[in-house]
Amino acid sequence: MYHSDALVGKDEELRKQVVVLTHQFVEHNQGRLDDRDIFVIDEAIYATGEATLKLHHFGEALSWATRNGVLVEEFIKLHELVNDLNKELHESEKKYIAAPHQKDLGWANTIAHELQLSNHSQTIDDSQVLVAVQRFCEALLSGLVFLSKGSIDSQRYDPVYSAAVLGIPRIDKTVILSATGGMVYDIAGPFKQDMGSREHWSPPNYQNLKLVQLSGPELAGHYRTWTSTAKKDTVQTYVDWLLSSIPESNIYFTMPKQVLEGCLRNYFNLASRGEIQYPITIKKHGKQINISHHARSVGSNNFKDCDAVIYLWDNYLPQAVAIQRFHTLADEEITDEALEQANGGHLVGNYKRIREAQYIDNMMQQIGRGRIRNIDEAALTDKMTAYVLTDNADRFVRLAAQYTDCTRESLPYKNNEVVTPVGRIARILDYLQRHKSEKDIPASELEEALGFQLRRYNSQLSNDWDIMMLGYEYVAGCRGRGNSATFRRIRKN
């Protein structure tokens, strides 16, 4: 095992047959692992291959190059390219544009593959910027760079350069271990679930998990706009009601960082300004509250004794993140034609699918912080309640589908009832969850209950990850007596 604090020689360690490393090693040691026979990656594989840069970052990189006389001409050409892209986007009516794919960019190849940052460590103040610039040049050579106008507001312009390239040296030799991200990999790229693991592995039994759908206060607009005193008071009143209402006494509590720091600093007695070090543990209503936020999704056993997890408001991310994530995993060239799916104002197709999958993945990562992570020898999880507030009922139904055999409940706030699913696939999932059976379920039963024909959705239902997680497989009907469409039970309780 090699890591930055190991106090051992890197070269000696890398000569061993098996090396255990963090993702950061790949970013800072390009080419050091190319001779390996297999790469086993735990969870967020895309964390190794994405770079998000602003215009000033390229200026900082050029300044470093000229100050130290390192590949000055190459960095000048890089700076010229990003400025030309900036001008093109600024003058266009598009939200996203793709960088031209040119395989013969010698200067980009030099920066990406020949510049050894480790040889210049004494002159580098911020290695993350230069590592990201190298990743940008690598992605540029593969046609995996795009530029977006940013997401401050419609009046201001804040361009963001996104580079999406898989950072693992050999994709054909890579195995992913994922407890929550299966649906993400199912949407994009060469990663498919191994048949051996599908046939010889079954998910934990979640019968001890209570999944509670919350309703919330009426708050208009994106949570970054909740800056008025009235909205802050509304958020504080809601959080106080929730913490005082639930029976559990040891709670892991997560929400968007902007809501936490913008609306609840006083309520939780946090510093009035400045950076806050998470997680934080406080007492409220006689209960221990362990406070974090959605962006902190790294696995941890620190909260495995929490008998409740509270997840408030969705983990909204810029649309560009979904675009970048899809192309990182799919290893598909980013073109202006591909970006038409995003320039219409709303994500569609695989961009939309992977964005939704990321929401659920984040929810599952956070829910997995509590006692649910304790699994006994019979594959039964510990007893826990997860309270979830989402403005998308379809999303809640999809989340519940990942926890086969969990109990679903609702907890309304004042007179605000919880939202119900509206999408037809979500309504099908909802029905299957509420009418669990050890036997096959005829599609005609759902059609009669839901009031629409399922055959229009044969393709979606036949390849639906959520239906598989519920333990079913949709078999489309065909001609002949006894060949009606059905949801075939593939996994018994």
GUZALO-512395 format. One line per 3 residues: number of its first residue (from 1); for each residue x, y, z of C-alpha. Coordinates in nm, 2 decimals, always signed. Layout:
<nodes>
NUM	X:Y:Z  ...;
</nodes>
This chain:
<nodes>
1	+0.00:+0.00:+0.00  +0.14:+0.34:-0.10  +0.01:+0.68:+0.01;
4	+0.16:+1.02:+0.06  +0.23:+0.96:+0.43  +0.37:+0.60:+0.39;
7	+0.74:+0.72:+0.43  +0.85:+0.46:+0.18  +1.02:+0.48:-0.16;
10	+0.77:+0.52:-0.44  +0.98:+0.34:-0.70  +1.03:+0.05:-0.47;
13	+0.66:+0.03:-0.38  +0.56:+0.04:-0.75  +0.77:-0.26:-0.83;
16	+0.54:-0.48:-0.62  +0.28:-0.70:-0.79  -0.02:-0.55:-0.61;
19	-0.04:-0.18:-0.53  -0.32:-0.01:-0.33  -0.36:+0.36:-0.41;
22	-0.60:+0.65:-0.39  -0.74:+0.82:-0.70  -0.51:+1.11:-0.65;
25	-0.21:+0.90:-0.73  -0.33:+0.86:-1.08  -0.37:+1.23:-1.14;
28	-0.02:+1.31:-1.01  +0.17:+1.01:-1.16  +0.08:+0.98:-1.52;
31	+0.24:+0.68:-1.69  +0.36:+0.51:-1.37  +0.08:+0.24:-1.38;
34	+0.06:+0.17:-1.76  +0.22:-0.18:-1.72  -0.04:-0.32:-1.48;
37	-0.26:-0.62:-1.57  -0.57:-0.51:-1.39  -0.72:-0.20:-1.22;
40	-0.98:-0.25:-0.95  -1.15:+0.08:-0.87  -1.37:+0.14:-0.57;
43	-1.67:+0.37:-0.65  -1.61:+0.71:-0.81  -1.40:+0.61:-1.11;
46	-1.49:+0.95:-1.28  -1.31:+1.13:-1.00  -0.99:+1.04:-1.17;
49	-1.06:+1.19:-1.51  -1.25:+1.52:-1.48  -1.11:+1.88:-1.49;
52	-1.32:+2.19:-1.45  -1.13:+2.52:-1.52  -1.20:+2.89:-1.54;
55	-1.03:+3.13:-1.77  -0.80:+3.26:-1.50  -0.67:+2.91:-1.43;
58	-0.51:+2.91:-1.78  -0.36:+3.25:-1.71  -0.21:+3.11:-1.38;
61	-0.06:+2.82:-1.58  +0.09:+3.05:-1.84  +0.23:+3.27:-1.57;
64	+0.40:+2.97:-1.40  +0.54:+2.85:-1.74  +0.69:+3.19:-1.83;
67	+0.82:+3.25:-1.48  +1.01:+2.93:-1.48  +1.08:+2.89:-1.85;
70	+0.89:+2.56:-1.88  +0.73:+2.49:-2.22  +0.65:+2.86:-2.27;
73	+0.55:+2.83:-2.64  +0.32:+2.54:-2.57  +0.14:+2.72:-2.28;
76	+0.11:+3.03:-2.50  -0.07:+2.83:-2.76  -0.30:+2.68:-2.50;
79	-0.38:+3.03:-2.37  -0.46:+3.14:-2.72  -0.69:+2.84:-2.78;
82	-0.90:+2.89:-2.46  -0.94:+3.26:-2.54  -1.06:+3.19:-2.89;
85	-1.31:+2.94:-2.75  -1.42:+3.20:-2.49  -1.48:+3.46:-2.77;
88	-1.67:+3.21:-2.98  -1.91:+3.12:-2.69  -1.96:+3.47:-2.58;
91	-2.07:+3.58:-2.93  -2.30:+3.28:-2.98  -2.65:+3.22:-2.84;
94	-2.56:+2.87:-2.73  -2.50:+2.76:-2.37  -2.25:+2.50:-2.46;
97	-1.99:+2.46:-2.74  -1.74:+2.18:-2.81  -1.37:+2.24:-2.86;
100	-1.26:+2.13:-3.21  -1.11:+1.78:-3.21  -0.76:+1.80:-3.36;
103	-0.54:+1.50:-3.30  -0.23:+1.67:-3.43  -0.20:+1.93:-3.16;
106	+0.17:+1.88:-3.08  +0.18:+2.14:-2.80  -0.12:+1.98:-2.62;
109	+0.05:+1.64:-2.64  +0.37:+1.78:-2.50  +0.18:+1.94:-2.20;
112	-0.03:+1.63:-2.14  +0.23:+1.36:-2.17  +0.58:+1.50:-2.16;
115	+0.56:+1.76:-1.88  +0.66:+1.59:-1.55  +0.53:+1.81:-1.28;
118	+0.72:+1.61:-1.02  +1.04:+1.76:-1.17  +0.92:+2.11:-1.09;
121	+0.76:+2.06:-0.75  +0.97:+2.34:-0.59  +0.83:+2.60:-0.82;
124	+0.46:+2.50:-0.81  +0.23:+2.68:-0.56  -0.09:+2.50:-0.66;
127	-0.03:+2.17:-0.83  -0.41:+2.11:-0.87  -0.43:+2.38:-1.14;
130	-0.15:+2.24:-1.34  -0.27:+1.88:-1.31  -0.62:+2.00:-1.43;
133	-0.45:+2.18:-1.73  -0.27:+1.86:-1.82  -0.60:+1.67:-1.80;
136	-0.75:+1.94:-2.02  -0.48:+1.89:-2.29  -0.52:+1.52:-2.27;
139	-0.90:+1.55:-2.32  -0.85:+1.80:-2.60  -0.66:+1.53:-2.79;
142	-0.95:+1.29:-2.76  -1.23:+1.54:-2.84  -1.36:+1.55:-2.49;
145	-1.36:+1.92:-2.40  -1.65:+2.16:-2.40  -1.72:+2.51:-2.28;
148	-2.03:+2.64:-2.10  -2.15:+2.99:-2.01  -2.17:+2.91:-1.64;
151	-2.46:+2.92:-1.40  -2.44:+3.25:-1.21  -2.75:+3.40:-1.37;
154	-2.88:+3.50:-1.72  -2.72:+3.84:-1.71  -2.37:+3.75:-1.61;
157	-2.11:+3.55:-1.81  -1.88:+3.31:-1.62  -1.73:+3.06:-1.87;
160	-1.64:+2.71:-1.75  -1.41:+2.48:-1.94  -1.49:+2.11:-1.88;
163	-1.25:+1.83:-1.97  -1.38:+1.48:-1.95  -1.14:+1.19:-2.00;
166	-1.12:+0.86:-1.81  -0.81:+0.88:-1.59  -0.75:+0.51:-1.56;
169	-0.47:+0.40:-1.79  -0.64:+0.09:-1.94  -1.02:+0.10:-1.96;
172	-1.02:-0.26:-2.10  -0.85:-0.39:-1.79  -1.07:-0.21:-1.53;
175	-1.31:-0.35:-1.28  -1.55:-0.12:-1.09  -1.67:-0.20:-0.74;
178	-1.99:+0.01:-0.67  -2.25:-0.02:-0.40  -2.46:+0.27:-0.53;
181	-2.35:+0.37:-0.88  -2.47:+0.08:-1.08  -2.74:+0.28:-1.25;
184	-2.48:+0.54:-1.36  -2.25:+0.29:-1.52  -2.56:+0.12:-1.68;
187	-2.63:+0.44:-1.87  -2.29:+0.53:-2.01  -1.99:+0.36:-2.16;
190	-1.83:+0.02:-2.18  -1.91:-0.07:-1.82  -2.17:-0.34:-1.78;
193	-2.26:-0.55:-1.47  -2.06:-0.87:-1.46  -2.28:-1.17:-1.51;
196	-2.10:-1.36:-1.24  -2.17:-1.10:-0.98  -2.53:-1.07:-1.10;
199	-2.60:-1.44:-1.07  -2.41:-1.51:-0.74  -2.47:-1.19:-0.55;
202	-2.79:-1.05:-0.40  -2.83:-0.71:-0.23  -2.87:-0.68:+0.14;
205	-3.21:-0.73:+0.30  -3.35:-0.38:+0.38  -3.65:-0.49:+0.58;
208	-3.52:-0.30:+0.88  -3.50:+0.03:+0.68  -3.79:+0.27:+0.70;
211	-3.78:+0.52:+0.41  -3.99:+0.83:+0.49  -4.09:+1.07:+0.22;
214	-4.11:+1.43:+0.36  -4.31:+1.73:+0.25  -4.15:+2.06:+0.30;
217	-4.23:+2.43:+0.33  -4.32:+2.64:+0.03  -4.00:+2.80:-0.09;
220	-3.98:+2.94:-0.44  -3.67:+2.94:-0.65  -3.33:+2.76:-0.63;
223	-3.19:+2.73:-0.28  -2.91:+2.96:-0.36  -3.17:+3.24:-0.37;
226	-3.30:+3.17:-0.02  -3.12:+3.48:+0.12  -3.41:+3.69:+0.26;
229	-3.48:+3.69:+0.63  -3.83:+3.54:+0.57  -3.69:+3.24:+0.38;
232	-3.42:+3.18:+0.63  -3.68:+3.18:+0.91  -3.89:+2.94:+0.70;
235	-3.60:+2.70:+0.67  -3.51:+2.72:+1.04  -3.87:+2.66:+1.14;
238	-3.90:+2.36:+0.92  -3.57:+2.20:+1.04  -3.67:+2.27:+1.41;
241	-4.01:+2.10:+1.35  -3.85:+1.80:+1.19  -3.58:+1.75:+1.45;
244	-3.84:+1.78:+1.73  -4.09:+1.55:+1.56  -3.89:+1.24:+1.48;
247	-3.83:+0.99:+1.76  -3.47:+0.89:+1.68  -3.19:+1.03:+1.90;
250	-2.87:+0.99:+1.70  -2.90:+1.16:+1.36  -2.68:+1.21:+1.06;
253	-2.81:+1.52:+0.89  -2.72:+1.64:+0.54  -2.84:+1.91:+0.30;
256	-2.69:+2.14:+0.03  -2.40:+2.33:+0.17  -2.56:+2.66:+0.05;
259	-2.87:+2.60:+0.26  -2.68:+2.49:+0.56  -2.44:+2.79:+0.56;
262	-2.68:+3.04:+0.42  -2.99:+2.97:+0.64  -2.89:+2.77:+0.94;
265	-2.56:+2.91:+1.08  -2.74:+3.08:+1.37  -2.98:+2.78:+1.43;
268	-2.69:+2.54:+1.47  -2.46:+2.80:+1.64  -2.20:+2.78:+1.36;
271	-1.95:+3.05:+1.29  -2.12:+3.35:+1.13  -1.87:+3.36:+0.85;
274	-1.57:+3.18:+0.70  -1.51:+2.82:+0.62  -1.67:+2.55:+0.84;
277	-1.50:+2.22:+0.91  -1.74:+1.93:+0.86  -1.88:+1.71:+1.00;
280	-2.01:+1.89:+1.31  -2.18:+1.73:+1.61  -2.42:+1.93:+1.82;
283	-2.72:+1.87:+2.06  -3.08:+1.98:+1.97  -3.40:+1.87:+2.14;
286	-3.19:+1.62:+2.35  -3.06:+1.45:+2.04  -2.72:+1.42:+1.89;
289	-2.71:+1.58:+1.54  -2.41:+1.50:+1.32  -2.42:+1.77:+1.05;
292	-2.27:+1.74:+0.70  -2.36:+1.84:+0.34  -2.44:+1.66:+0.01;
295	-2.10:+1.73:-0.14  -1.93:+1.52:+0.13  -2.01:+1.17:+0.00;
298	-1.69:+0.99:+0.09  -1.76:+0.66:+0.27  -1.71:+0.67:+0.64;
301	-1.79:+0.45:+0.95  -1.80:+0.76:+1.18  -2.18:+0.76:+1.17;
304	-2.26:+0.39:+1.17  -2.44:+0.42:+1.51  -2.69:+0.68:+1.38;
307	-3.04:+0.54:+1.39  -3.16:+0.81:+1.15  -3.04:+0.99:+0.84;
310	-3.21:+1.31:+0.73  -3.16:+1.42:+0.36  -3.31:+1.75:+0.28;
313	-3.34:+1.90:-0.07  -3.18:+1.76:-0.38  -2.82:+1.78:-0.46;
316	-2.85:+2.02:-0.76  -2.55:+2.04:-0.98  -2.49:+2.24:-1.30;
319	-2.61:+2.07:-1.62  -2.25:+2.07:-1.74  -2.16:+1.81:-1.47;
322	-2.40:+1.56:-1.62  -2.26:+1.62:-1.97  -1.91:+1.58:-1.84;
325	-1.99:+1.27:-1.64  -2.16:+1.10:-1.94  -1.87:+1.16:-2.17;
328	-1.61:+1.06:-1.91  -1.77:+0.72:-1.87  -1.89:+0.67:-2.23;
331	-1.56:+0.78:-2.38  -1.76:+0.94:-2.67  -1.63:+1.25:-2.85;
334	-1.80:+1.57:-2.74  -1.94:+1.75:-3.05  -2.16:+2.04:-3.11;
337	-2.42:+1.79:-3.25  -2.41:+1.60:-2.92  -2.45:+1.92:-2.72;
340	-2.77:+2.00:-2.91  -2.93:+1.78:-2.64  -2.82:+2.04:-2.38;
343	-2.85:+2.37:-2.58  -3.23:+2.34:-2.59  -3.25:+2.45:-2.23;
346	-3.32:+2.12:-2.07  -3.12:+1.80:-2.07  -3.26:+1.51:-2.26;
349	-3.16:+1.16:-2.36  -2.86:+1.01:-2.18  -2.77:+1.34:-2.03;
352	-3.10:+1.36:-1.85  -3.08:+0.99:-1.75  -2.73:+1.02:-1.60;
355	-2.83:+1.34:-1.42  -3.12:+1.16:-1.25  -2.89:+0.87:-1.17;
358	-2.65:+1.11:-1.00  -2.92:+1.24:-0.77  -3.01:+0.90:-0.65;
361	-2.65:+0.79:-0.62  -2.59:+1.09:-0.39  -2.90:+1.01:-0.18;
364	-2.78:+0.65:-0.14  -2.43:+0.76:-0.05  -2.56:+0.98:+0.23;
367	-2.83:+0.73:+0.35  -2.55:+0.48:+0.37  -2.37:+0.68:+0.64;
370	-2.60:+0.56:+0.91  -2.67:+0.22:+1.07  -2.79:+0.08:+0.74;
373	-2.42:+0.02:+0.67  -2.41:-0.25:+0.95  -2.49:-0.58:+0.78;
376	-2.50:-0.91:+0.96  -2.40:-1.25:+0.84  -2.75:-1.31:+0.71;
379	-2.72:-1.00:+0.49  -2.97:-0.81:+0.70  -2.91:-0.44:+0.76;
382	-2.93:-0.27:+1.10  -3.25:-0.09:+1.19  -3.26:+0.27:+1.06;
385	-3.49:+0.54:+0.94  -3.41:+0.76:+0.64  -3.61:+1.09:+0.61;
388	-3.59:+1.23:+0.25  -3.72:+1.56:+0.12  -3.72:+1.58:-0.26;
391	-3.93:+1.80:-0.49  -3.95:+1.51:-0.74  -4.17:+1.22:-0.64;
394	-4.05:+1.01:-0.93  -3.70:+1.04:-0.78  -3.82:+0.92:-0.44;
397	-3.99:+0.61:-0.60  -3.67:+0.53:-0.79  -3.47:+0.57:-0.47;
400	-3.70:+0.33:-0.28  -3.66:+0.08:-0.56  -3.29:+0.04:-0.47;
403	-3.38:-0.08:-0.12  -3.58:-0.40:-0.19  -3.81:-0.48:+0.10;
406	-3.78:-0.15:+0.28  -4.08:+0.01:+0.45  -4.22:+0.33:+0.29;
409	-4.39:+0.59:+0.49  -4.47:+0.97:+0.46  -4.44:+1.26:+0.70;
412	-4.63:+1.57:+0.59  -4.54:+1.92:+0.71  -4.84:+2.12:+0.82;
415	-5.09:+2.10:+0.53  -4.84:+2.02:+0.26  -4.90:+1.66:+0.15;
418	-4.60:+1.47:+0.00  -4.58:+1.48:-0.38  -4.69:+1.17:-0.57;
421	-4.52:+1.03:-0.88  -4.64:+1.15:-1.22  -4.41:+0.98:-1.47;
424	-4.55:+0.66:-1.61  -4.24:+0.45:-1.55  -4.23:+0.59:-1.19;
427	-4.59:+0.50:-1.14  -4.52:+0.14:-1.26  -4.23:+0.12:-1.01;
430	-4.45:+0.26:-0.74  -4.71:-0.01:-0.80  -4.46:-0.29:-0.80;
433	-4.32:-0.16:-0.47  -4.66:-0.14:-0.31  -4.78:-0.48:-0.43;
436	-4.47:-0.70:-0.38  -4.52:-1.06:-0.46  -4.32:-1.37:-0.47;
439	-4.49:-1.46:-0.79  -4.49:-1.31:-1.14  -4.72:-1.00:-1.18;
442	-4.92:-0.98:-1.51  -4.88:-0.66:-1.69  -5.26:-0.65:-1.73;
445	-5.29:-0.61:-1.36  -5.09:-0.28:-1.37  -5.27:-0.16:-1.68;
448	-5.60:-0.20:-1.51  -5.48:-0.03:-1.19  -5.29:+0.26:-1.36;
451	-5.51:+0.32:-1.66  -5.26:+0.31:-1.95  -5.11:+0.04:-2.18;
454	-4.76:-0.08:-2.10  -4.67:-0.20:-2.45  -4.58:+0.16:-2.55;
457	-4.30:+0.14:-2.29  -4.17:-0.21:-2.38  -3.82:-0.09:-2.46;
460	-3.78:+0.12:-2.14  -3.93:-0.15:-1.92  -3.71:-0.43:-2.07;
463	-3.39:-0.24:-1.98  -3.49:-0.07:-1.66  -3.23:-0.08:-1.38;
466	-3.49:+0.00:-1.11  -3.71:-0.29:-1.20  -3.42:-0.52:-1.18;
469	-3.33:-0.38:-0.84  -3.69:-0.46:-0.73  -3.63:-0.82:-0.83;
472	-3.83:-0.83:-1.15  -3.77:-0.86:-1.52  -4.02:-0.72:-1.77;
475	-4.11:-0.97:-2.04  -4.29:-0.82:-2.33  -4.59:-1.01:-2.46;
478	-4.61:-1.19:-2.79  -4.87:-1.37:-2.99  -5.02:-1.69:-2.86;
481	-5.22:-1.80:-2.56  -5.04:-1.76:-2.24  -4.78:-1.52:-2.38;
484	-4.90:-1.20:-2.22  -4.66:-0.94:-2.09  -4.55:-1.00:-1.73;
487	-4.31:-0.88:-1.46  -4.12:-1.20:-1.40  -3.99:-1.25:-1.05;
490	-3.61:-1.30:-1.07  -3.51:-1.27:-0.71  -3.69:-1.41:-0.41;
493	-3.69:-1.26:-0.07;
</nodes>
